[in-house]
């Protein structure tokens, strides 16, 4: 049988793979990270705003 590799990190899968649909993962962590959305820069579920806020002069 062909060696399975993780669809997220690309590492060879040892033992029983984690299956999510047609994809296989080496761990629950990889399965979780693969399910997260990512923005155009490749960052996953970013909570920080990249907007620059200028101070108000009084």
PDB file of N, H, CA, C and O in Angstrom:
ATOM      1  N   UNK A   1       0.838  -1.180   0.000  1.00  0.00           N
ATOM      2  CA  UNK A   1       0.000   0.000   0.000  1.00  0.00           C
ATOM      3  C   UNK A   1       0.888   1.250   0.000  1.00  0.00           C
ATOM      4  O   UNK A   1       1.949   1.268   0.624  1.00  0.00           O
ATOM      5  N   UNK A   2       0.446   2.279  -0.697  1.00  0.00           N
ATOM      6  H   UNK A   2      -0.416   2.265  -1.203  1.00  0.00           H
ATOM      7  CA  UNK A   2       1.209   3.531  -0.767  1.00  0.00           C
ATOM      8  C   UNK A   2       1.213   4.222   0.589  1.00  0.00           C
ATOM      9  O   UNK A   2       0.242   4.161   1.343  1.00  0.00           O
ATOM     10  N   UNK A   3       2.326   4.879   0.877  1.00  0.00           N
ATOM     11  H   UNK A   3       3.115   4.929   0.264  1.00  0.00           H
ATOM     12  CA  UNK A   3       2.441   5.602   2.138  1.00  0.00           C
ATOM     13  C   UNK A   3       1.567   6.849   2.091  1.00  0.00           C
ATOM     14  O   UNK A   3       1.635   7.625   1.138  1.00  0.00           O
ATOM     15  N   UNK A   4       0.744   7.039   3.122  1.00  0.00           N
ATOM     16  H   UNK A   4       0.688   6.409   3.896  1.00  0.00           H
ATOM     17  CA  UNK A   4      -0.113   8.215   3.200  1.00  0.00           C
ATOM     18  C   UNK A   4       0.676   9.396   3.739  1.00  0.00           C
ATOM     19  O   UNK A   4       1.522   9.241   4.620  1.00  0.00           O
ATOM     20  N   UNK A   5       0.392  10.581   3.201  1.00  0.00           N
ATOM     21  H   UNK A   5      -0.295  10.707   2.486  1.00  0.00           H
ATOM     22  CA  UNK A   5       0.984  11.806   3.733  1.00  0.00           C
ATOM     23  C   UNK A   5      -0.134  12.743   4.149  1.00  0.00           C
ATOM     24  O   UNK A   5      -1.214  12.740   3.560  1.00  0.00           O
ATOM     25  N   UNK A   6       0.131  13.535   5.158  1.00  0.00           N
ATOM     26  H   UNK A   6       1.009  13.538   5.637  1.00  0.00           H
ATOM     27  CA  UNK A   6      -0.842  14.478   5.695  1.00  0.00           C
ATOM     28  C   UNK A   6      -1.176  15.537   4.643  1.00  0.00           C
ATOM     29  O   UNK A   6      -0.279  16.103   4.017  1.00  0.00           O
ATOM     30  N   UNK A   7      -2.469  15.801   4.452  1.00  0.00           N
ATOM     31  H   UNK A   7      -3.198  15.341   4.960  1.00  0.00           H
ATOM     32  CA  UNK A   7      -2.900  16.804   3.479  1.00  0.00           C
ATOM     33  C   UNK A   7      -2.641  18.224   3.965  1.00  0.00           C
ATOM     34  O   UNK A   7      -2.781  19.165   3.183  1.00  0.00           O
ATOM     35  N   UNK A   8      -2.268  18.412   5.226  1.00  0.00           N
ATOM     36  H   UNK A   8      -2.155  17.648   5.861  1.00  0.00           H
ATOM     37  CA  UNK A   8      -1.962  19.747   5.736  1.00  0.00           C
ATOM     38  C   UNK A   8      -0.457  20.010   5.783  1.00  0.00           C
ATOM     39  O   UNK A   8       0.022  20.978   5.193  1.00  0.00           O
ATOM     40  N   UNK A   9       0.292  19.150   6.485  1.00  0.00           N
ATOM     41  H   UNK A   9      -0.098  18.363   6.964  1.00  0.00           H
ATOM     42  CA  UNK A   9       1.723  19.421   6.678  1.00  0.00           C
ATOM     43  C   UNK A   9       2.617  18.635   5.726  1.00  0.00           C
ATOM     44  O   UNK A   9       3.795  18.964   5.580  1.00  0.00           O
ATOM     45  N   UNK A  10       2.084  17.604   5.078  1.00  0.00           N
ATOM     46  H   UNK A  10       1.127  17.337   5.197  1.00  0.00           H
ATOM     47  CA  UNK A  10       2.871  16.840   4.121  1.00  0.00           C
ATOM     48  C   UNK A  10       3.748  15.754   4.730  1.00  0.00           C
ATOM     49  O   UNK A  10       4.480  15.072   4.012  1.00  0.00           O
ATOM     50  N   UNK A  11       3.679  15.588   6.052  1.00  0.00           N
ATOM     51  H   UNK A  11       3.085  16.142   6.635  1.00  0.00           H
ATOM     52  CA  UNK A  11       4.487  14.566   6.728  1.00  0.00           C
ATOM     53  C   UNK A  11       3.863  13.183   6.523  1.00  0.00           C
ATOM     54  O   UNK A  11       2.645  13.077   6.382  1.00  0.00           O
ATOM     55  N   UNK A  12       4.678  12.120   6.504  1.00  0.00           N
ATOM     56  H   UNK A  12       5.668  12.206   6.619  1.00  0.00           H
ATOM     57  CA  UNK A  12       4.131  10.762   6.416  1.00  0.00           C
ATOM     58  C   UNK A  12       3.250  10.465   7.642  1.00  0.00           C
ATOM     59  O   UNK A  12       3.565  10.878   8.758  1.00  0.00           O
ATOM     60  N   UNK A  13       2.171   9.760   7.420  1.00  0.00           N
ATOM     61  H   UNK A  13       1.916   9.424   6.514  1.00  0.00           H
ATOM     62  CA  UNK A  13       1.239   9.430   8.501  1.00  0.00           C
ATOM     63  C   UNK A  13       1.622   8.097   9.097  1.00  0.00           C
ATOM     64  O   UNK A  13       1.684   7.085   8.399  1.00  0.00           O
ATOM     65  N   UNK A  14       1.879   8.100  10.396  1.00  0.00           N
ATOM     66  H   UNK A  14       1.829   8.922  10.963  1.00  0.00           H
ATOM     67  CA  UNK A  14       2.185   6.871  11.127  1.00  0.00           C
ATOM     68  C   UNK A  14       0.950   6.488  11.936  1.00  0.00           C
ATOM     69  O   UNK A  14       0.360   7.333  12.610  1.00  0.00           O
ATOM     70  N   UNK A  15       0.566   5.245  11.873  1.00  0.00           N
ATOM     71  H   UNK A  15       1.045   4.558  11.326  1.00  0.00           H
ATOM     72  CA  UNK A  15      -0.613   4.807  12.614  1.00  0.00           C
ATOM     73  C   UNK A  15      -1.881   5.129  11.849  1.00  0.00           C
ATOM     74  O   UNK A  15      -1.873   5.245  10.624  1.00  0.00           O
ATOM     75  N   UNK A  16      -2.971   5.272  12.589  1.00  0.00           N
ATOM     76  H   UNK A  16      -2.978   5.177  13.584  1.00  0.00           H
ATOM     77  CA  UNK A  16      -4.291   5.521  12.000  1.00  0.00           C
ATOM     78  C   UNK A  16      -4.443   6.999  11.636  1.00  0.00           C
ATOM     79  O   UNK A  16      -4.268   7.862  12.497  1.00  0.00           O
ATOM     80  N   UNK A  17      -4.767   7.310  10.367  1.00  0.00           N
ATOM     81  H   UNK A  17      -4.909   6.609   9.668  1.00  0.00           H
ATOM     82  CA  UNK A  17      -4.929   8.707   9.973  1.00  0.00           C
ATOM     83  C   UNK A  17      -6.255   9.289  10.469  1.00  0.00           C
ATOM     84  O   UNK A  17      -7.202   8.550  10.740  1.00  0.00           O
ATOM     85  N   UNK A  18      -6.314  10.602  10.584  1.00  0.00           N
ATOM     86  H   UNK A  18      -5.545  11.202  10.364  1.00  0.00           H
ATOM     87  CA  UNK A  18      -7.549  11.322  10.891  1.00  0.00           C
ATOM     88  C   UNK A  18      -8.182  11.648   9.546  1.00  0.00           C
ATOM     89  O   UNK A  18      -7.555  12.300   8.711  1.00  0.00           O
ATOM     90  N   UNK A  19      -9.402  11.207   9.326  1.00  0.00           N
ATOM     91  H   UNK A  19      -9.911  10.677  10.005  1.00  0.00           H
ATOM     92  CA  UNK A  19     -10.065  11.414   8.038  1.00  0.00           C
ATOM     93  C   UNK A  19     -11.152  12.478   8.170  1.00  0.00           C
ATOM     94  O   UNK A  19     -11.970  12.445   9.089  1.00  0.00           O
ATOM     95  N   UNK A  20     -11.140  13.424   7.227  1.00  0.00           N
ATOM     96  H   UNK A  20     -10.476  13.451   6.480  1.00  0.00           H
ATOM     97  CA  UNK A  20     -12.167  14.469   7.119  1.00  0.00           C
ATOM     98  C   UNK A  20     -12.569  14.531   5.651  1.00  0.00           C
ATOM     99  O   UNK A  20     -11.894  15.175   4.847  1.00  0.00           O
ATOM    100  N   UNK A  21     -13.652  13.873   5.303  1.00  0.00           N
ATOM    101  H   UNK A  21     -14.200  13.350   5.956  1.00  0.00           H
ATOM    102  CA  UNK A  21     -14.068  13.813   3.904  1.00  0.00           C
ATOM    103  C   UNK A  21     -13.065  13.006   3.095  1.00  0.00           C
ATOM    104  O   UNK A  21     -12.759  11.862   3.430  1.00  0.00           O
ATOM    105  N   UNK A  22     -12.559  13.608   2.034  1.00  0.00           N
ATOM    106  H   UNK A  22     -12.808  14.537   1.762  1.00  0.00           H
ATOM    107  CA  UNK A  22     -11.577  12.943   1.174  1.00  0.00           C
ATOM    108  C   UNK A  22     -10.151  13.228   1.607  1.00  0.00           C
ATOM    109  O   UNK A  22      -9.211  12.755   0.969  1.00  0.00           O
ATOM    110  N   UNK A  23      -9.970  13.980   2.663  1.00  0.00           N
ATOM    111  H   UNK A  23     -10.734  14.365   3.182  1.00  0.00           H
ATOM    112  CA  UNK A  23      -8.625  14.346   3.131  1.00  0.00           C
ATOM    113  C   UNK A  23      -8.213  13.509   4.329  1.00  0.00           C
ATOM    114  O   UNK A  23      -9.056  13.045   5.096  1.00  0.00           O
ATOM    115  N   UNK A  24      -6.891  13.319   4.484  1.00  0.00           N
ATOM    116  H   UNK A  24      -6.206  13.696   3.861  1.00  0.00           H
ATOM    117  CA  UNK A  24      -6.350  12.590   5.625  1.00  0.00           C
ATOM    118  C   UNK A  24      -5.285  13.451   6.303  1.00  0.00           C
ATOM    119  O   UNK A  24      -4.539  14.166   5.634  1.00  0.00           O
ATOM    120  N   UNK A  25      -5.220  13.379   7.622  1.00  0.00           N
ATOM    121  H   UNK A  25      -5.826  12.798   8.165  1.00  0.00           H
ATOM    122  CA  UNK A  25      -4.286  14.179   8.407  1.00  0.00           C
ATOM    123  C   UNK A  25      -3.551  13.286   9.393  1.00  0.00           C
ATOM    124  O   UNK A  25      -4.036  12.222   9.780  1.00  0.00           O
ATOM    125  N   UNK A  26      -2.355  13.748   9.796  1.00  0.00           N
ATOM    126  H   UNK A  26      -1.960  14.612   9.482  1.00  0.00           H
ATOM    127  CA  UNK A  26      -1.545  12.958  10.716  1.00  0.00           C
ATOM    128  C   UNK A  26      -1.970  13.157  12.164  1.00  0.00           C
ATOM    129  O   UNK A  26      -1.640  12.335  13.019  1.00  0.00           O
ATOM    130  N   UNK A  27      -2.696  14.234  12.454  1.00  0.00           N
ATOM    131  H   UNK A  27      -2.964  14.901  11.760  1.00  0.00           H
ATOM    132  CA  UNK A  27      -3.108  14.511  13.834  1.00  0.00           C
ATOM    133  C   UNK A  27      -4.366  15.365  13.843  1.00  0.00           C
ATOM    134  O   UNK A  27      -4.748  15.944  12.826  1.00  0.00           O
ATOM    135  N   UNK A  28      -5.005  15.434  15.006  1.00  0.00           N
ATOM    136  H   UNK A  28      -4.695  14.963  15.832  1.00  0.00           H
ATOM    137  CA  UNK A  28      -6.178  16.300  15.172  1.00  0.00           C
ATOM    138  C   UNK A  28      -5.780  17.759  14.971  1.00  0.00           C
ATOM    139  O   UNK A  28      -6.568  18.554  14.459  1.00  0.00           O
ATOM    140  N   UNK A  29      -4.553  18.115  15.375  1.00  0.00           N
ATOM    141  H   UNK A  29      -3.913  17.470  15.792  1.00  0.00           H
ATOM    142  CA  UNK A  29      -4.085  19.494  15.228  1.00  0.00           C
ATOM    143  C   UNK A  29      -4.031  19.896  13.755  1.00  0.00           C
ATOM    144  O   UNK A  29      -4.465  20.992  13.398  1.00  0.00           O
ATOM    145  N   UNK A  30      -3.508  19.029  12.906  1.00  0.00           N
ATOM    146  H   UNK A  30      -3.156  18.139  13.196  1.00  0.00           H
ATOM    147  CA  UNK A  30      -3.453  19.332  11.474  1.00  0.00           C
ATOM    148  C   UNK A  30      -4.861  19.411  10.881  1.00  0.00           C
ATOM    149  O   UNK A  30      -5.130  20.275  10.047  1.00  0.00           O
ATOM    150  N   UNK A  31      -5.752  18.525  11.300  1.00  0.00           N
ATOM    151  H   UNK A  31      -5.533  17.824  11.978  1.00  0.00           H
ATOM    152  CA  UNK A  31      -7.126  18.559  10.812  1.00  0.00           C
ATOM    153  C   UNK A  31      -7.802  19.863  11.208  1.00  0.00           C
ATOM    154  O   UNK A  31      -8.542  20.445  10.416  1.00  0.00           O
ATOM    155  N   UNK A  32      -7.549  20.330  12.442  1.00  0.00           N
ATOM    156  H   UNK A  32      -6.947  19.858  13.086  1.00  0.00           H
ATOM    157  CA  UNK A  32      -8.127  21.580  12.917  1.00  0.00           C
ATOM    158  C   UNK A  32      -7.567  22.767  12.134  1.00  0.00           C
ATOM    159  O   UNK A  32      -8.330  23.610  11.662  1.00  0.00           O
ATOM    160  N   UNK A  33      -6.253  22.840  11.993  1.00  0.00           N
ATOM    161  H   UNK A  33      -5.634  22.155  12.376  1.00  0.00           H
ATOM    162  CA  UNK A  33      -5.628  23.957  11.285  1.00  0.00           C
ATOM    163  C   UNK A  33      -6.078  24.002   9.827  1.00  0.00           C
ATOM    164  O   UNK A  33      -6.263  25.087   9.275  1.00  0.00           O
ATOM    165  N   UNK A  34      -6.255  22.860   9.206  1.00  0.00           N
ATOM    166  H   UNK A  34      -6.105  21.978   9.654  1.00  0.00           H
ATOM    167  CA  UNK A  34      -6.682  22.818   7.816  1.00  0.00           C
ATOM    168  C   UNK A  34      -8.107  23.331   7.654  1.00  0.00           C
ATOM    169  O   UNK A  34      -8.463  23.830   6.586  1.00  0.00           O
ATOM    170  N   UNK A  35      -8.927  23.218   8.694  1.00  0.00           N
ATOM    171  H   UNK A  35      -8.638  22.813   9.561  1.00  0.00           H
ATOM    172  CA  UNK A  35     -10.315  23.658   8.605  1.00  0.00           C
ATOM    173  C   UNK A  35     -10.484  25.152   8.845  1.00  0.00           C
ATOM    174  O   UNK A  35     -11.550  25.707   8.577  1.00  0.00           O
ATOM    175  N   UNK A  36      -9.430  25.816   9.355  1.00  0.00           N
ATOM    176  H   UNK A  36      -8.564  25.366   9.573  1.00  0.00           H
ATOM    177  CA  UNK A  36      -9.521  27.255   9.613  1.00  0.00           C
ATOM    178  C   UNK A  36      -9.436  28.038   8.312  1.00  0.00           C
ATOM    179  O   UNK A  36      -8.757  27.621   7.374  1.00  0.00           O
ATOM    180  N   UNK A  37     -10.119  29.162   8.257  1.00  0.00           N
ATOM    181  H   UNK A  37     -10.671  29.501   9.020  1.00  0.00           H
ATOM    182  CA  UNK A  37     -10.041  30.007   7.064  1.00  0.00           C
ATOM    183  C   UNK A  37      -8.749  30.805   7.102  1.00  0.00           C
ATOM    184  O   UNK A  37      -8.186  31.037   8.171  1.00  0.00           O
ATOM    185  N   UNK A  38      -8.285  31.222   5.939  1.00  0.00           N
ATOM    186  H   UNK A  38      -8.743  31.034   5.071  1.00  0.00           H
ATOM    187  CA  UNK A  38      -7.078  32.036   5.893  1.00  0.00           C
ATOM    188  C   UNK A  38      -7.298  33.224   4.963  1.00  0.00           C
ATOM    189  O   UNK A  38      -8.045  33.134   3.989  1.00  0.00           O
ATOM    190  N   UNK A  39      -6.639  34.337   5.276  1.00  0.00           N
ATOM    191  H   UNK A  39      -6.033  34.410   6.068  1.00  0.00           H
ATOM    192  CA  UNK A  39      -6.781  35.534   4.461  1.00  0.00           C
ATOM    193  C   UNK A  39      -5.809  35.502   3.284  1.00  0.00           C
ATOM    194  O   UNK A  39      -5.130  34.498   3.071  1.00  0.00           O
ATOM    195  N   UNK A  40      -5.737  36.569   2.533  1.00  0.00           N
ATOM    196  H   UNK A  40      -6.289  37.385   2.706  1.00  0.00           H
ATOM    197  CA  UNK A  40      -4.890  36.619   1.337  1.00  0.00           C
ATOM    198  C   UNK A  40      -3.408  36.453   1.658  1.00  0.00           C
ATOM    199  O   UNK A  40      -2.644  35.989   0.812  1.00  0.00           O
ATOM    200  N   UNK A  41      -2.992  36.826   2.871  1.00  0.00           N
ATOM    201  H   UNK A  41      -3.613  37.203   3.558  1.00  0.00           H
ATOM    202  CA  UNK A  41      -1.593  36.701   3.256  1.00  0.00           C
ATOM    203  C   UNK A  41      -1.253  35.337   3.801  1.00  0.00           C
ATOM    204  O   UNK A  41      -0.103  35.078   4.153  1.00  0.00           O
ATOM    205  N   UNK A  42      -2.247  34.447   3.877  1.00  0.00           N
ATOM    206  H   UNK A  42      -3.182  34.657   3.591  1.00  0.00           H
ATOM    207  CA  UNK A  42      -2.011  33.103   4.377  1.00  0.00           C
ATOM    208  C   UNK A  42      -2.160  32.965   5.876  1.00  0.00           C
ATOM    209  O   UNK A  42      -1.935  31.888   6.428  1.00  0.00           O
ATOM    210  N   UNK A  43      -2.543  34.058   6.546  1.00  0.00           N
ATOM    211  H   UNK A  43      -2.726  34.933   6.097  1.00  0.00           H
ATOM    212  CA  UNK A  43      -2.731  33.995   7.994  1.00  0.00           C
ATOM    213  C   UNK A  43      -4.104  33.416   8.287  1.00  0.00           C
ATOM    214  O   UNK A  43      -5.075  33.728   7.598  1.00  0.00           O
ATOM    215  N   UNK A  44      -4.186  32.586   9.294  1.00  0.00           N
ATOM    216  H   UNK A  44      -3.397  32.333   9.854  1.00  0.00           H
ATOM    217  CA  UNK A  44      -5.443  31.933   9.639  1.00  0.00           C
ATOM    218  C   UNK A  44      -6.197  32.704  10.707  1.00  0.00           C
ATOM    219  O   UNK A  44      -5.629  33.060  11.739  1.00  0.00           O
ATOM    220  N   UNK A  45      -7.460  32.959  10.465  1.00  0.00           N
ATOM    221  H   UNK A  45      -7.922  32.669   9.626  1.00  0.00           H
ATOM    222  CA  UNK A  45      -8.373  33.565  11.434  1.00  0.00           C
ATOM    223  C   UNK A  45      -7.735  34.698  12.238  1.00  0.00           C
ATOM    224  O   UNK A  45      -7.747  34.676  13.469  1.00  0.00           O
ATOM    225  N   UNK A  46      -7.195  35.655  11.558  1.00  0.00           N
ATOM    226  H   UNK A  46      -7.185  35.672  10.558  1.00  0.00           H
ATOM    227  CA  UNK A  46      -6.527  36.777  12.213  1.00  0.00           C
ATOM    228  C   UNK A  46      -7.528  37.611  12.992  1.00  0.00           C
ATOM    229  O   UNK A  46      -8.613  37.911  12.493  1.00  0.00           O
ATOM    230  N   UNK A  47      -7.170  37.988  14.212  1.00  0.00           N
ATOM    231  H   UNK A  47      -6.289  37.745  14.617  1.00  0.00           H
ATOM    232  CA  UNK A  47      -8.048  38.819  15.033  1.00  0.00           C
ATOM    233  C   UNK A  47      -7.529  40.239  15.154  1.00  0.00           C
ATOM    234  O   UNK A  47      -8.205  41.094  15.726  1.00  0.00           O
ATOM    235  N   UNK A  48      -6.349  40.506  14.629  1.00  0.00           N
ATOM    236  H   UNK A  48      -5.800  39.811  14.164  1.00  0.00           H
ATOM    237  CA  UNK A  48      -5.773  41.842  14.708  1.00  0.00           C
ATOM    238  C   UNK A  48      -6.112  42.643  13.462  1.00  0.00           C
ATOM    239  O   UNK A  48      -6.109  42.116  12.349  1.00  0.00           O
ATOM    240  N   UNK A  49      -6.400  43.907  13.659  1.00  0.00           N
ATOM    241  H   UNK A  49      -6.403  44.335  14.563  1.00  0.00           H
ATOM    242  CA  UNK A  49      -6.661  44.785  12.541  1.00  0.00           C
ATOM    243  C   UNK A  49      -5.343  45.333  12.031  1.00  0.00           C
ATOM    244  O   UNK A  49      -4.451  45.646  12.821  1.00  0.00           O
ATOM    245  N   UNK A  50      -5.213  45.452  10.736  1.00  0.00           N
ATOM    246  H   UNK A  50      -5.937  45.198  10.094  1.00  0.00           H
ATOM    247  CA  UNK A  50      -3.996  45.991  10.146  1.00  0.00           C
ATOM    248  C   UNK A  50      -4.199  47.444   9.728  1.00  0.00           C
ATOM    249  O   UNK A  50      -3.411  48.005   8.967  1.00  0.00           O
ATOM    250  N   UNK A  51      -5.249  48.027  10.232  1.00  0.00           N
ATOM    251  H   UNK A  51      -5.890  47.571  10.850  1.00  0.00           H
ATOM    252  CA  UNK A  51      -5.570  49.404   9.907  1.00  0.00           C
ATOM    253  C   UNK A  51      -4.740  50.335  10.779  1.00  0.00           C
ATOM    254  O   UNK A  51      -4.607  50.100  11.980  1.00  0.00           O
ATOM    255  N   UNK A  52      -4.185  51.379  10.196  1.00  0.00           N
ATOM    256  H   UNK A  52      -4.292  51.570   9.221  1.00  0.00           H
ATOM    257  CA  UNK A  52      -3.405  52.360  10.940  1.00  0.00           C
ATOM    258  C   UNK A  52      -4.355  53.455  11.406  1.00  0.00           C
ATOM    259  O   UNK A  52      -5.082  54.033  10.598  1.00  0.00           O
ATOM    260  N   UNK A  53      -4.352  53.737  12.693  1.00  0.00           N
ATOM    261  H   UNK A  53      -3.761  53.267  13.348  1.00  0.00           H
ATOM    262  CA  UNK A  53      -5.214  54.769  13.244  1.00  0.00           C
ATOM    263  C   UNK A  53      -4.333  55.938  13.666  1.00  0.00           C
ATOM    264  O   UNK A  53      -3.459  55.797  14.521  1.00  0.00           O
ATOM    265  N   UNK A  54      -4.576  57.087  13.057  1.00  0.00           N
ATOM    266  H   UNK A  54      -5.286  57.202  12.363  1.00  0.00           H
ATOM    267  CA  UNK A  54      -3.799  58.282  13.373  1.00  0.00           C
ATOM    268  C   UNK A  54      -4.395  58.962  14.600  1.00  0.00           C
ATOM    269  O   UNK A  54      -5.615  58.968  14.764  1.00  0.00           O
ATOM    270  N   UNK A  55      -3.563  59.533  15.463  1.00  0.00           N
ATOM    271  H   UNK A  55      -2.572  59.527  15.331  1.00  0.00           H
ATOM    272  CA  UNK A  55      -4.079  60.258  16.631  1.00  0.00           C
ATOM    273  C   UNK A  55      -4.799  61.532  16.193  1.00  0.00           C
ATOM    274  O   UNK A  55      -4.444  62.139  15.183  1.00  0.00           O
ATOM    275  N   UNK A  56      -5.803  61.927  16.955  1.00  0.00           N
ATOM    276  H   UNK A  56      -6.091  61.434  17.776  1.00  0.00           H
ATOM    277  CA  UNK A  56      -6.577  63.132  16.666  1.00  0.00           C
ATOM    278  C   UNK A  56      -5.895  64.312  17.354  1.00  0.00           C
ATOM    279  O   UNK A  56      -5.640  64.281  18.558  1.00  0.00           O
ATOM    280  N   UNK A  57      -5.602  65.363  16.564  1.00  0.00           N
ATOM    281  H   UNK A  57      -5.809  65.388  15.586  1.00  0.00           H
ATOM    282  CA  UNK A  57      -4.994  66.559  17.135  1.00  0.00           C
ATOM    283  C   UNK A  57      -6.083  67.447  17.708  1.00  0.00           C
ATOM    284  O   UNK A  57      -7.113  67.659  17.068  1.00  0.00           O
ATOM    285  N   UNK A  58      -5.865  67.965  18.903  1.00  0.00           N
ATOM    286  H   UNK A  58      -5.028  67.793  19.422  1.00  0.00           H
ATOM    287  CA  UNK A  58      -6.855  68.838  19.538  1.00  0.00           C
ATOM    288  C   UNK A  58      -6.296  70.197  19.780  1.00  0.00           C
ATOM    289  O   UNK A  58      -6.991  71.065  20.308  1.00  0.00           O
TER     290      UNK A  58
END
